[in-house]
């Protein structure tokens, strides 16, 4: 609602407002762009009008949705899924993402998967085999190797740290 009201204050009617994206059909004056951008920054938001940056943000949002908010197993591999969802050639997406973010799409996916593994380990509702299956790892060993490579810890040691912290809190 804030973005819409800020645009309306500037006399601009948005055509489409979706999470993370606003489409307008009229050109902003330099003054309108400056005021709008300053007001967005006050809320921790940012005006992106560079097509490559917008595309990278769309890739990131898709990956976050894919890893953190979907229990559905994609019928295709990550690259095909991303390419199909965004309707771009994966090589172009990959090159653009790497250029802007300084890491590959696959590295970004792995980092988010490991964050999700940490979250699931802390909830203590699923065992490692179930977590590996849910996050589409080929095996528990593959998950464990990636986890250790990223965090420096094994998943089981990470989980014991949680229990040690809880015991320390109980002793206070």
Number of C-alpha atoms within 10 A of each C-alpha: 6 10 17 14 13 16 18 12 12 14 11 17 15 16 10 11 13 7 6 11 13 14 11 13 10 10 9 14 8 9 10 16 15 13 14 19 16 15 17 16 12 9 10 8 13 14 16 13 8 8 9 15 15 15 18 20 16 17 21 17 14 17 21 17 12 21 21 16 11 12 12 11 12 12 8 10 10 16 16 16 17 22 17 13 12 15 11 13 13 18 11 11 22 19 15 18 22 17 13 13 13 10 13 17 24 14 11 17 17 17 16 18 24 21 17 18 22 18 12 17 20 16 11 12 10 13 11 20 13 13 19 20 14 16 20 17 16 10 13 15 13 11 25 20 15 20 22 15 11 14 14 11 15 17 21 12 11 17 17 14 13 15 13 11 11 11 11 10 9 8 7 5
